[in-house]
Amino acid sequence: MPPNLPRPGLIRRIFAARRANAAERRLAAFFTAAPAGLAILDRELRYVQLNETLAAMNGFSVADHLGRRMRDVVPALAPVVEPVLQRILATGEPALNIEVSGETPARPGVVRHWVASYCPLPGPAGEPEGIGAIVVEDTARRRAEQARRRSGAEFRAIVEQASYGVYRSTLDGRFVRVNPALVRMLGYESEAAVLALDLARDVYVDPGERDRLIALHRAARRIQGVEVQWKRKDRRPILVRLSGQPLRDDSGAVTGFAMIAEDVTEQRTLERALQQAQKMEAVGRLTSGIAHDFNNVLTVILTHARLLGHQLPPDRADLRKDLDDLHSAAEHGAQLVQKLLGFSRSRRLELQPLDFCERVREIVALLRRVLPASIEVRCDAEDDAGIVEADPAALEQILLNLATNARDAMPQGGTLHVDVRAAELAEEDRPLHAWVRPGRYVCIAVSDTGVGMDAATLARVFEPFFTTKPAGVGTGLGMAMVYGLVKQHRGFVHLYSEVGQGTTVKVYLPRAEGAAAGASDRCADAPLQGGTERILVIEDDPALRAAAARLMTKVGYRVLTAADGAEGLHLFRSRASEVDLVVTDVVMPRLGGLELYEALRRERPHVRVLFTSGYPPQQFRDRVGRGAAVGFVTKPWTAGELLRQMRALLDGAGAGGRRAEAPPASVSPARGRG
């Protein structure tokens, strides 16, 4: 080997040193530039080495850290971190992913979050001579997580407190999540009871409707404003508007639905009432215009007829006869115009204070003379019903038109019953009589035992020229005039009728301001009478059944409902010991109210029963007797009428049965009329 060349061992050491220096430089570069905080602490927990990242986290320079203990640099973190580090020095076990929170001099007053891992650095003897630290700032993620949790909690609170029903369901029809509003909407006691339901069988009125909706909206991204028929626990149907979206798995297949459910039953009732009112207003305006123009034409005809009459020679009897017929026809047309003006409310009324009962008795006496002998006329009137501001001629016209319609509905004879009572209309009456104004009224109910009307006829009964009579019989203006004249008195007309069961028309006229106060006046502002008793409501009309149940529940009663007499009897037999009062319709499918009453008495002789019917009570008293355990309220009833009759029966002496519980403090315990 040439003497000027280095020895091989020296060359290897040189290259090894160079590699070591390069590795140290790389390690030093990584240590300095690492995005995580890196540090080495000795056994006294003094900083031996650290990078700029950790120094910036703490708010000091690297030089300010070196040789100083952790508690002197970041005193707020020392109570949390130092026990962990002491345990590492004692055990030699690392501590990984420790969550640390606190303030640092870098950002005083701001709580920050870190994730730190600590490991022992062994010395020559194997024992830890120091600790290596890796610290990563976690403030942004932790704040985002907290915000997400707050958002989730706020969203859950919104759902829980929402007035609309919110739910998630599976494709096969099971509820997964429901909010309290949906539980209340369906009439159940708890969320668990609703979660146990089958949507198609227990919630939809028509079980097949859900399958049809799923087939229709399976491919949709959103379901918006779909109206369906649901039923509550008590089987009362409700109209529900659904909005939401299908839930899908990773393959896009529908697995369920997230929906919002809104009960729009009452809203639709109000909309129909508004549409009817708007229709009648439009027809009234049209009728008024036609009537005024027609009146002008008839005036011209009558004027010229009179002029011609004066000019005819005495010997032209044939022409005079023709002219008299022309004059009579024109006068008949003028009478029709007055009826049209009455409907359109264009005829001026002469209002004056009237003792309503006295005036009605006078008109009823007239009706007894003009109606056929085959029709019995009965009249019941409260002497203190009140004073109204009314036009005497218009009031007579209203009653004569109602009596004429009742006569035509009873061609073989029957009973016409006129009943006058003080009445109060409240907000609770709106579900039944949508556009009433709450206040004090005098109510006159005219009932007949005639052929009755179906729903289609009832919908058009106030339209001018609408009639069910044969061609050439009547003008079709009788009920239209009643409607217009009552409206001019700022009153309301409500009808109840069933085919083959007769008709009841109730006219409400406002009581005159400043009239002498009677019993009804003194308690008109009293709260609706209620209680805590158990009531069984049996009514085949779903809307009427729903309104009665809602009203009774609102004033504290516990309510069971049935859709007909047979169902009501079965329910009574299963829970007879709980039922304090039965409120039942008279005319129902399967088992009528009177037959039901007889069956109930066999089950419990002293059962309390309140009948509701379009017929007046006199039609049934002979059959059910006059005991204190039986009462009547005439359809269409108001909230006050129904609740007063209920309370009178529940509190009546000698009624038998279970003793009524005391009414809650929030309702009035008053007796009698209120």
C-alpha positions in Angstrom: 0.0 0.0 0.0 1.3 3.4 -0.9 2.6 5.3 2.1 0.6 8.5 1.3 -2.9 6.9 1.4 -5.0 6.8 4.6 -5.6 3.5 6.3 -9.0 1.8 5.5 -10.2 2.0 9.2 -9.7 5.7 9.2 -11.7 6.1 6.1 -14.6 4.1 7.6 -14.5 6.3 10.7 -14.6 9.5 8.6 -17.6 8.3 6.6 -19.4 7.1 9.7 -18.8 10.5 11.4 -20.1 12.3 8.3 -23.2 10.1 8.3 -23.8 10.7 12.0 -23.4 14.5 11.5 -25.9 14.3 8.6 -28.4 12.4 10.7 -28.0 14.9 13.6 -28.6 17.8 11.2 -31.7 16.1 9.8 -32.9 15.4 13.4 -32.2 18.9 14.4 -34.0 20.3 11.4 -37.1 18.1 12.1 -37.0 19.1 15.8 -36.9 22.7 14.9 -39.5 22.7 12.1 -42.0 20.1 13.5 -45.6 21.4 13.7 -46.0 19.8 17.0 -44.4 21.1 20.2 -41.3 19.1 21.1 -39.3 19.3 24.4 -36.9 17.4 26.6 -37.0 17.9 30.4 -34.6 16.7 33.0 -35.5 14.9 36.2 -36.2 18.3 37.9 -38.7 19.0 35.1 -36.5 21.8 33.7 -36.5 22.5 30.0 -33.3 21.1 28.4 -34.3 21.5 24.8 -37.5 22.6 22.9 -38.5 23.8 19.5 -40.0 27.1 18.4 -43.5 25.5 18.1 -43.7 24.7 21.8 -42.1 28.0 22.8 -44.8 29.9 20.7 -47.5 27.9 22.4 -46.3 29.0 25.8 -45.7 32.6 24.8 -42.0 32.8 25.4 -38.8 32.4 23.4 -36.8 29.2 23.4 -34.0 30.9 25.4 -36.6 31.9 28.1 -37.5 28.3 28.6 -34.0 26.7 28.9 -33.0 25.9 32.4 -36.4 26.9 33.9 -38.9 24.5 35.5 -42.3 24.0 33.8 -44.2 25.5 36.8 -42.3 28.7 36.4 -43.0 29.0 32.6 -46.7 27.9 32.5 -47.9 27.9 36.1 -51.6 27.3 35.0 -50.7 24.0 33.4 -48.3 22.7 36.0 -50.9 21.3 38.5 -52.3 19.1 35.7 -49.1 18.1 33.9 -46.5 17.7 36.7 -48.2 14.8 38.5 -48.2 12.9 35.2 -44.5 13.6 34.7 -43.6 12.5 38.2 -45.4 9.2 37.7 -43.4 8.6 34.5 -40.1 9.2 36.3 -41.2 6.9 39.1 -42.5 4.0 36.9 -40.7 4.4 33.6 -44.1 4.0 31.9 -45.1 6.5 29.1 -48.3 8.6 29.2 -49.9 8.9 25.8 -52.7 11.3 24.5 -53.2 13.2 27.7 -55.8 16.0 27.3 -54.6 19.2 28.8 -56.6 22.5 29.1 -55.8 25.8 30.6 -54.3 29.3 30.0 -50.8 30.2 28.9 -48.9 33.5 28.9 -49.3 33.5 25.1 -53.0 34.1 25.4 -54.0 35.1 28.9 -57.7 34.7 29.7 -58.3 32.2 26.9 -58.7 28.5 27.7 -56.8 26.4 25.2 -56.7 22.7 24.7 -53.8 20.3 23.9 -53.2 16.6 23.4 -49.8 15.6 24.9 -47.7 12.4 25.0 -44.8 11.9 27.4 -42.2 9.2 27.4 -39.2 8.5 29.7 -35.6 9.0 28.4 -33.4 6.3 29.9 -29.9 7.1 31.2 -26.8 4.9 31.2 -28.1 2.9 34.2 -31.5 2.3 32.5 -33.4 4.6 34.8 -35.2 7.7 33.3 -32.9 10.7 33.4 -35.4 12.9 31.6 -38.7 13.1 29.7 -39.5 13.7 26.1 -42.7 15.6 25.3 -44.8 15.9 22.1 -47.6 18.5 22.4 -50.3 19.1 19.7 -52.7 22.0 20.0 -56.3 20.8 19.9 -58.2 24.0 20.6 -59.9 24.3 17.2 -61.2 20.7 17.2 -62.4 20.9 20.8 -64.3 24.1 20.2 -65.8 22.6 17.0 -66.9 19.6 19.0 -68.4 21.7 21.7 -70.2 23.8 19.2 -71.5 20.6 17.5 -72.7 19.3 20.9 -74.4 22.6 21.7 -76.0 22.7 18.3 -77.2 19.1 18.7 -78.6 19.9 22.2 -80.3 23.1 20.8 -81.7 21.1 17.9 -83.0 18.4 20.3 -84.6 21.1 22.5 -86.3 22.7 19.4 -87.6 19.3 18.4 -88.8 18.4 22.0 -90.5 21.8 22.4 -91.9 22.1 18.9 -95.6 22.6 18.5 -95.6 20.3 15.4 -95.1 16.5 15.6 -91.7 15.3 14.6 -90.8 11.7 14.1 -88.5 9.2 12.4 -90.0 5.9 11.1 -88.8 2.7 9.5 -89.9 1.6 6.1 -92.0 -1.2 7.6 -94.0 1.3 9.6 -92.5 1.6 13.1 -91.7 4.8 14.9 -88.0 5.2 15.9 -88.1 8.6 17.5 -91.1 10.9 18.3 -91.3 14.2 20.1 -93.9 15.2 22.8 -96.0 17.1 20.3 -96.6 13.9 18.3 -97.5 12.0 21.4 -100.1 14.7 22.3 -101.4 14.8 18.7 -102.1 11.1 18.8 -103.7 11.2 22.2 -101.3 8.8 24.0 -99.9 9.1 27.5 -96.2 8.4 26.8 -93.5 8.2 24.1 -93.2 4.5 24.7 -96.8 3.9 23.9 -96.4 5.7 20.5 -93.1 3.8 19.7 -95.1 0.6 20.1 -97.6 1.5 17.4 -97.8 0.2 13.8 -98.2 3.2 11.6 -100.4 1.6 9.0 -102.7 -0.2 11.4 -102.8 2.1 14.4 -102.3 5.6 13.0 -103.7 5.7 9.4 -107.5 5.6 9.1 -107.0 3.7 5.8 -104.1 1.2 6.3 -103.4 1.1 2.6 -102.9 4.9 2.4 -99.4 4.6 3.8 -98.3 2.1 1.2 -99.7 4.3 -1.6 -97.8 7.3 -0.3 -94.5 5.4 0.0 -94.9 4.1 -3.6 -95.6 7.7 -4.8 -92.7 9.3 -3.0 -90.1 6.6 -2.8 -87.9 8.3 -5.5 -88.5 11.9 -4.1 -85.9 13.9 -2.3 -88.5 15.8 -0.4 -92.0 15.2 0.7 -93.9 18.5 1.0 -97.4 19.2 2.4 -99.0 15.8 1.9 -102.4 15.6 3.7 -103.4 12.2 5.2 -106.1 10.9 7.5 -104.8 9.7 10.8 -106.6 8.6 13.9 -105.9 9.3 17.6 -105.9 6.7 20.4 -109.7 7.4 21.0 -110.2 6.7 17.2 -111.1 10.3 16.5 -109.9 11.0 12.9 -107.6 14.0 12.3 -106.3 15.5 9.1 -102.5 15.7 9.2 -100.1 17.5 6.8 -96.8 15.7 6.4 -93.5 17.1 5.2 -90.0 15.6 5.4 -87.7 13.3 3.4 -86.9 9.7 2.9 -83.9 8.2 4.7 -81.5 6.2 2.5 -78.6 3.8 3.0 -75.2 3.9 1.2 -76.8 2.2 -1.8 -79.6 4.8 -2.1 -82.3 2.4 -0.9 -85.1 3.9 1.3 -84.8 2.7 4.9 -87.2 5.1 6.6 -88.6 8.6 6.8 -87.9 11.8 8.9 -91.1 13.8 9.0 -92.9 16.7 10.5 -96.7 16.2 11.1 -99.1 19.1 11.6 -102.7 18.7 12.7 -104.7 20.8 10.2 -108.2 19.5 11.1 -109.4 22.8 12.7 -107.6 24.9 10.0 -109.5 23.0 7.2 -112.8 23.5 9.1 -112.1 27.2 9.3 -111.1 27.4 5.6 -114.3 25.7 4.5 -116.3 28.1 6.7 -114.5 31.0 5.1 -115.1 29.7 1.6 -118.8 29.3 2.4 -118.9 32.9 3.8 -117.0 34.3 0.8 -119.4 32.4 -1.5 -122.4 33.9 0.2 -120.9 37.4 0.1 -120.2 37.1 -3.6 -123.7 35.7 -4.3 -125.2 38.5 -2.1 -123.4 41.2 -4.1 -124.5 39.7 -7.4 -128.0 39.3 -6.1 -128.1 42.9 -5.0 -127.0 44.2 -8.4 -129.6 42.1 -10.2 -132.4 43.0 -7.8 -131.8 46.7 -8.1 -131.7 46.6 -11.9 -134.8 44.3 -11.9 -136.5 46.7 -9.5 -136.0 49.6 -12.0 -137.5 47.5 -14.8 -140.5 46.6 -12.7 -141.0 50.2 -11.7 -141.2 51.2 -15.4 -143.7 48.4 -16.0 -145.9 49.3 -13.1 -145.8 53.0 -13.9 -146.8 52.4 -17.6 -149.5 49.9 -16.5 -151.1 52.6 -14.3 -150.9 55.2 -17.1 -152.6 52.8 -19.5 -155.2 51.9 -16.9 -156.2 55.6 -16.8 -156.4 55.9 -20.6 -158.5 52.7 -21.3 -162.1 53.4 -22.4 -164.7 52.1 -19.8 -166.1 49.6 -22.4 -162.8 47.7 -22.9 -163.1 45.2 -20.1 -161.1 42.6 -22.0 -158.1 44.9 -22.2 -158.5 46.0 -18.5 -158.4 42.3 -17.5 -155.1 41.8 -19.4 -153.7 45.0 -17.9 -154.7 43.8 -14.3 -152.9 40.5 -14.9 -149.8 42.4 -16.1 -150.0 44.6 -13.1 -150.3 41.6 -10.7 -147.4 39.9 -12.3 -145.2 43.0 -12.0 -146.2 43.3 -8.3 -145.3 39.7 -7.7 -141.9 40.4 -9.3 -141.5 43.4 -7.0 -142.2 41.1 -3.9 -139.4 38.8 -5.2 -137.1 41.8 -5.5 -137.8 42.6 -1.8 -136.8 39.1 -0.9 -133.6 39.3 -2.9 -132.8 42.6 -1.2 -133.4 41.0 2.1 -130.9 38.2 1.3 -128.3 40.7 0.0 -128.7 42.9 3.1 -129.6 45.9 1.0 -132.9 46.5 2.6 -132.8 49.0 5.5 -134.0 47.6 8.8 -135.7 49.6 11.5 -134.1 48.3 14.7 -135.7 48.8 18.0 -135.4 47.2 21.5 -137.7 44.1 21.6 -138.5 41.8 24.4 -137.6 38.7 22.4 -139.7 36.1 24.3 -142.8 38.2 24.2 -142.4 38.9 20.5 -141.8 35.3 19.7 -144.9 34.2 21.6 -147.0 36.6 19.5 -145.5 35.1 16.3 -146.0 31.5 17.5 -149.7 32.3 18.2 -149.9 33.5 14.6 -148.2 30.3 13.4 -150.8 28.1 15.2 -153.5 29.8 13.1 -151.8 29.5 9.7 -150.2 26.1 9.9 -152.2 22.9 9.1 -153.9 21.2 12.0 -151.8 18.2 11.4 -148.7 20.1 12.7 -148.5 20.6 16.5 -146.8 23.9 17.5 -145.0 24.0 20.8 -143.2 26.9 22.4 -140.8 27.1 25.3 -139.2 30.4 26.2 -137.1 31.8 29.1 -138.8 34.9 30.4 -135.3 36.4 31.1 -133.8 35.5 27.7 -133.1 39.2 27.1 -133.7 42.2 25.0 -132.5 42.4 21.4 -132.2 45.3 18.9 -134.3 43.9 16.0 -136.7 44.9 13.3 -140.1 43.5 14.3 -141.2 42.8 10.7 -137.8 41.2 9.9 -138.1 39.0 13.0 -141.6 37.9 11.9 -140.3 37.2 8.4 -137.5 35.0 9.8 -139.9 32.9 11.8 -142.5 32.6 9.1 -139.9 31.4 6.6 -138.5 28.8 9.0 -142.0 27.7 9.8 -142.9 27.4 6.1 -139.9 25.3 5.4 -140.7 23.1 8.4 -144.3 22.7 7.2 -143.1 21.6 3.7 -140.8 19.1 5.4 -143.7 17.5 7.2 -146.4 16.8 4.5 -148.0 14.2 6.7 -147.9 16.3 9.8 -145.6 16.4 12.8 -144.3 18.8 15.5 -142.8 22.2 15.2 -141.0 23.3 18.3 -139.9 26.8 19.0 -137.4 27.3 21.9 -136.0 30.7 23.1 -133.0 30.8 25.5 -130.2 33.1 26.6 -126.9 31.9 25.2 -123.2 32.7 25.4 -120.9 31.9 22.5 -117.3 31.4 23.4 -113.9 30.7 21.7 -114.5 27.0 22.4 -117.5 27.1 20.0 -115.3 28.0 17.0 -114.5 24.3 16.1 -118.2 23.8 15.6 -119.3 27.3 14.4 -116.2 28.7 12.9 -117.1 32.4 12.4 -119.0 33.2 15.6 -118.1 36.2 17.6 -117.9 35.3 21.3 -120.5 37.2 23.4 -124.0 37.2 24.8 -126.9 36.3 22.5 -130.6 35.3 22.5 -131.1 32.0 20.7 -134.2 30.9 19.0 -134.3 27.3 17.9 -136.9 26.1 15.5 -137.1 22.3 15.2 -139.3 20.0 13.1 -139.8 16.3 12.8 -139.7 16.3 9.0 -137.7 14.6 6.3 -134.4 16.2 7.1 -131.6 17.1 4.7 -128.4 15.4 3.5 -125.0 17.0 3.5 -125.2 18.1 -0.1 -128.4 20.0 0.6 -127.1 21.5 3.8 -124.1 23.0 1.9 -126.4 24.9 -0.5 -129.4 25.6 1.8 -128.8 29.4 2.0 -128.2 30.0 -1.8 -130.9 32.1 -3.5 -133.3 30.1 -5.7 -131.9 26.8 -4.4 -134.8 24.5 -3.6 -135.6 20.8 -3.2 -139.2 21.3 -4.0 -140.8 20.4 -7.3 -140.7 22.8 -10.2 -143.2 25.6 -9.8 -143.4 25.2 -6.0 -141.8 28.0 -4.0 -139.1 30.5 -5.0 -136.1 29.1 -3.2 -135.6 32.4 -1.4 -136.9 31.5 2.1 -133.7 30.4 3.7 -131.7 33.0 1.7 -133.9 35.7 3.3 -133.3 34.2 6.8 -129.6 34.3 6.2 -129.6 37.9 5.0 -131.9 39.2 7.7 -130.0 37.5 10.5 -126.7 38.9 9.2 -128.2 42.4 9.1 -129.0 41.9 12.8 -125.3 41.0 13.3 -126.3 37.5 14.2 -125.6 33.9 13.1 -127.6 30.9 11.8 -126.6 27.3 12.4 -128.4 24.2 11.1 -128.4 20.6 12.1 -130.3 18.0 10.1 -130.3 14.3 9.4 -132.2 12.5 6.6 -135.4 11.2 8.0 -134.8 12.7 11.4 -135.8 16.4 11.0 -134.0 19.7 11.2 -133.1 22.3 13.8 -132.3 25.8 12.9 -130.7 28.0 15.6 -130.7 31.8 15.2 -128.4 33.8 17.5 -129.1 37.5 17.8 -126.9 39.8 20.0 -128.3 40.9 23.2 -129.0 44.7 23.4 -126.3 46.7 25.2 -127.6 48.0 28.5 -130.4 45.6 28.7 -131.6 44.6 32.2 -129.2 41.9 33.5 -130.7 38.5 34.0 -129.3 35.3 35.4 -127.4 34.6 32.2 -125.8 38.1 32.2 -124.5 37.8 35.7 -122.5 34.7 34.8 -121.7 35.3 31.2 -118.1 36.1 32.0 -117.7 33.1 34.2 -115.3 30.4 33.1 -116.7 27.3 31.4 -117.9 24.8 33.9 -115.9 21.6 34.1 -114.8 18.8 36.4 -112.6 15.7 36.7 -115.3 13.1 36.2 -115.0 10.4 33.5 -117.3 11.1 30.5 -118.3 8.6 27.8 -119.1 10.4 24.5 -121.0 8.5 21.9 -121.5 10.3 18.6 -121.4 9.0 15.0 -120.4 12.3 13.5 -116.5 12.3 13.7 -116.2 16.1 13.7 -118.8 16.6 16.4 -117.3 13.8 18.4 -113.9 15.3 18.2 -115.1 18.8 19.1 -117.0 17.4 22.2 -114.0 15.4 23.4 -111.6 18.4 22.9 -114.0 20.7 24.8 -114.5 18.4 27.7 -110.8 17.6 28.0 -110.0 21.2 28.1 -112.1 21.9 31.2 -110.7 18.9 33.1 -112.9 15.9 32.3 -111.5 12.5 31.4 -113.1 11.4 28.1 -113.8 8.1 26.4 -115.3 8.2 22.9 -117.3 5.8 20.8 -118.5 6.0 17.2 -121.9 4.4 17.6 -124.3 2.9 20.2 -123.0 -0.6 19.9 -119.3 0.5 20.4 -120.4 2.7 23.3 -122.3 -0.1 25.0 -119.2 -2.4 24.8 -117.0 0.4 26.2 -119.4 1.1 29.0 -119.6 -2.6 30.0 -115.8 -2.8 30.1 -115.3 0.3 32.2 -118.7 0.9 33.8 -117.2 1.5 37.2 -115.3 4.5 35.8 -118.0 6.2 33.9 -119.8 9.1 35.6 -121.9 10.4 32.7 -122.8 9.2 29.2 -123.3 11.8 26.5 -124.9 10.2 23.5 -126.5 11.1 20.2 -130.0 9.8 19.7 -129.9 8.7 16.0 -126.9 6.4 15.4 -126.1 3.3 13.3 -126.2 -0.2 14.8 -127.7 1.0 18.1 -129.6 4.2 18.6 -129.4 6.4 21.6 -132.8 5.4 23.1 -132.1 1.7 22.8 -128.6 2.3 24.2 -130.2 4.1 27.2 -132.4 1.1 28.0 -129.4 -1.2 27.8 -127.4 1.1 30.0 -130.1 1.1 32.6 -130.1 -2.6 32.7 -126.4 -2.5 33.4 -126.6 0.3 36.0 -130.1 1.6 36.9 -129.1 5.0 38.0 -126.7 5.8 35.1 -126.6 9.5 34.2 -127.3 10.1 30.5 -127.2 13.4 28.5 -128.9 13.1 25.1 -127.9 15.3 22.1 -130.3 15.6 19.2 -131.6 17.9 16.5 -135.1 17.1 18.0 -136.3 19.1 21.1 -136.4 17.2 24.4 -140.2 16.8 24.3 -139.9 14.3 21.5 -138.2 11.8 23.9 -139.4 12.6 27.4 -142.3 10.3 27.2 -140.0 7.4 26.5 -137.1 8.1 28.9 -139.0 9.8 31.6 -138.2 13.0 33.5 -135.8 11.7 36.2 -132.9 13.8 37.4 -130.4 11.4 35.8 -131.5 12.3 32.2 -130.9 15.5 30.3 -131.1 16.9 26.8 -129.2 19.4 24.7 -130.3 20.4 21.2 -128.0 20.3 18.2 -126.2 22.3 17.1 -125.2 22.9 20.7 -122.7 25.4 22.0 -119.9 24.9 24.5 -121.8 26.6 27.3 -125.0 24.7 26.6 -123.3 21.3 26.7 -121.1 21.9 29.7 -124.0 23.4 31.8 -126.2 20.4 31.1 -123.4 18.0 31.9 -122.6 19.8 35.2 -126.3 19.9 36.1 -126.6 16.1 35.7 -123.3 15.4 37.5 -124.4 17.6 40.5 -128.1 16.8 40.4 -129.7 15.5 43.6 -131.0 12.0 43.5 -129.1 11.1 40.3 -127.6 8.0 41.8 -124.5 6.4 40.6 -121.0 7.3 41.7 -120.4 10.6 43.6 -118.9 13.3 41.3 -115.4 14.4 42.1 -114.8 18.1 42.9 -114.0 20.2 39.9 -110.4 21.5 39.6 -109.7 25.0 40.8 -109.1 26.3 37.3 -112.8 25.8 36.3 -116.0 27.2 37.7 -118.1 25.0 40.1 -121.2 27.0 39.4 -124.5 25.3 39.2 -127.4 25.8 36.7 -127.1 28.1 33.8 -123.9 30.1 33.3 
